[in-house]
Structures are given as structure tokens and as C-alpha cells.
Amino acid sequence: MTRNDDMDKEELMKELPELNVEGEYLVIYHFGRKFGVHMENGEIIAMENELPISVSEKFNIYLLFHYIKPNSRRLYSLCK
């Protein structure tokens, strides 16, 4: 994912072991639903069906990626 300069694909997969790569997407299951996050532009798509993706589903996935960034952990520890 080019938007995340702090971590490369291998680091992301180490932090989130449930991530898999399928083509151009990082695949993650969120509440039992399979999503793909495009590695170049960050677009989130449904991987198994054509059902619409809610804003809250997208937000939760993006937030998950944000919280595993190294600076996020450092800031969180400063807020304790």
C-alpha cells in the first residue's frame, strides 16, 4: 500500500497475520466478510459478493491499518 510509507507489505502481514495477498489486494476478513484493500490506491472492495460496503465497514478497516502503524503505538503509549 503506497499510502503507508512507514510499513511495507511484509511488515503489515507480520502485524496482521490474518492478511493474505490475492493479486493486487491485501485480503482481510472483517466480521466474516471478505474484503480486499488495493495495494496501490487503498480502495476497499468486497471480494466474495456484490453487496455494498458500508462507510463504517470501510472506516473500521482503514482504522485497523492506522492503529498498527509504529507511530500510532507510540502516540497511544504517550496518551496513557
C-alpha positions in Angstrom: 0.0 0.0 0.0 1.7 3.1 -1.1 -0.3 5.3 1.2 1.5 3.7 4.2 5.2 4.8 3.9 6.0 3.6 7.4 5.4 -0.1 6.7 5.8 -2.4 3.8 3.6 -5.3 2.8 5.7 -7.9 4.8 5.5 -5.7 8.0 1.8 -5.3 7.6 1.3 -9.0 7.3 3.5 -9.6 10.4 1.4 -7.2 12.4 -1.9 -8.6 11.0 -1.3 -12.3 10.4 -4.8 -12.7 9.0 -3.9 -10.7 6.0 -3.3 -12.5 2.7 -2.3 -11.3 -0.7 -4.6 -12.1 -3.7 -3.4 -10.4 -6.9 -3.3 -6.7 -6.3 -5.2 -6.8 -3.0 -4.4 -7.4 0.7 -7.3 -9.6 1.8 -8.8 -9.3 5.3 -12.0 -10.8 6.8 -14.0 -8.3 8.7 -16.9 -9.8 10.8 -17.0 -12.8 8.5 -17.0 -10.9 5.2 -14.0 -10.9 2.8 -12.6 -7.6 1.8 -9.7 -6.6 -0.4 -7.6 -3.5 0.0 -5.9 -2.5 -3.2 -2.1 -2.2 -2.6 -1.7 0.8 -4.9 -4.6 3.0 -4.2 -6.1 1.7 -0.9 -9.6 1.1 -2.4 -11.6 -1.4 -0.4 -13.8 -3.9 -2.3 -16.0 -6.8 -1.4 -14.2 -10.0 -2.5 -17.0 -12.6 -2.4 -20.2 -10.8 -3.3 -21.5 -7.6 -4.9 -23.2 -6.3 -1.7 -22.4 -2.7 -1.0 -19.7 -1.8 1.6 -20.9 0.5 4.3 -19.0 3.6 5.3 -18.5 2.1 8.8 -17.0 -1.1 7.4 -14.5 0.9 5.3 -13.7 3.1 8.3 -13.1 0.1 10.6 -10.7 -1.4 8.1 -8.8 1.8 7.5 -8.7 2.4 11.2 -7.2 -1.1 11.8 -4.4 -0.3 9.3 -3.8 3.0 11.1 -3.5 1.5 14.5 -0.8 -0.9 13.5 1.5 1.8 12.3 4.6 2.3 14.5 3.8 6.0 15.2 0.3 5.1 16.3 1.5 2.8 19.0 4.0 5.4 20.3 1.3 8.1 20.4 -1.1 5.7 22.2 1.5 5.0 24.9 2.0 8.7 25.4 -1.7 9.2 26.0 -1.9 6.6 28.8 
